[in-house]
Amino acid sequence: MKNTFRNAFTMKLKPGFETEYKIRHEQIWPELTALLSESGIQDYSIFLDEQTGVLFGVQKLSLEFDRSELSSHPLMRKWWNFMADIMETNPDNSPKTNSLKEVFHLD
């Protein structure tokens, strides 16, 4: 029985911030990576379509993953505030995301 599931989504960068986005993620706070792992996020990658500024995220989530718990964590909020100037965001500075439906997978 699987204890994880895949989650995929898109986000959008503001034009001209591709390099800054990469730099900020190369310098991601260790306490944030720990929080993501402790929350049940594994094997997390973000890809960039340089022509459109669309970010494609894919991650494995534990079956116990609770998005609302992570979203309300002060450290997650601090990261969203830090990233808000370079991404399209919701009023609370969380990134605007578009969930994607899986239509094919090959192990």
N, C-alpha and C positions, 0 to 999 in steps of 0.2 A: 504494500500500500504506500502511495506517495505521501510524503509529509511536507511537500512544497507544491506551489503552483506558480506558473509564469504570469507576469503582469507586464503589459506593454502600453506605452502612452507617448504622446507628442507634447512638446512645449514649443515656445517660439522666442527666439532672441530678438532684441531690438537691433536694427541694422548697425553694422560697424563694431559690434561687441564680441565677435567670434574669438579673437585673441584673448581678450579680458576674461571671457567665460572659461576658456581653457586654463589660464593662469590661476584663476580662483579655485578651480577644481584640482589643479596640481598641488595647491596649498591648502586643501580642505582640512578643517580642524580635526585633529585626532579624536577629540571628544564627540564630534558629530559622527565620524565613522563608527565609533563604538556604539553610539546611540542607535544608529541605523541597524547595526548587527544585532544588538540586544533586542530591538523591536521586531526582528524576524526577517529583515531584508538581507538576502544573500546574492552573490553573483550579479552585481548591479553594473550595468554599462549604459553610457549615454553616447549616442552618435549624432553628428551634425551634418545636415545637408547644407553645404556652404553656399549653394545657389539661392536657397530660400530662407535660410536662418532657422529652419525647423530642426528641433532636437527630437531624437527618438530615444526613449528610455526603455530598457528591458531589465527585469529583475526577477529573481525567484523569491517568493514570499512564503514564510511558514504558514501553516494552516491556522495558527494562533495569532497571526498578524492583525493588529487593530489600528487601522488608519486614523481613527479619531483620536486615539491615545497619542500617537506620534504627532499629529497635527496640532495638538494642544500643548506639546512640550515646549518650554521656554527656549531651549537650544535650537529646536527646529524653527521656531518663530524668528529667532535672532538670525539664522542663516537666510531665511526668506527675506528679511529686511535688508540683509547684506547684498542679496542678489537682485532686489527689486529694481534697481536703477538700470539693469541691462536686459531684463526679460519682460515679457508681457505678464502681468499679474492681476489677481483678483483684488478687491478693495482691502483685504487683510494681508496683502503682499505675498500670499501663496501663489505659486506659479499657475497660470492658466494651463490646464491639461486637457487633453482629449484622449480618452481611453480607446484602445484599439482591440478589436475582436480577433482572436486567433482563428485563422482559417486553414492553416497547415503547419505541421511540425514533423521533423524527422530527427530521431535520436541517432 
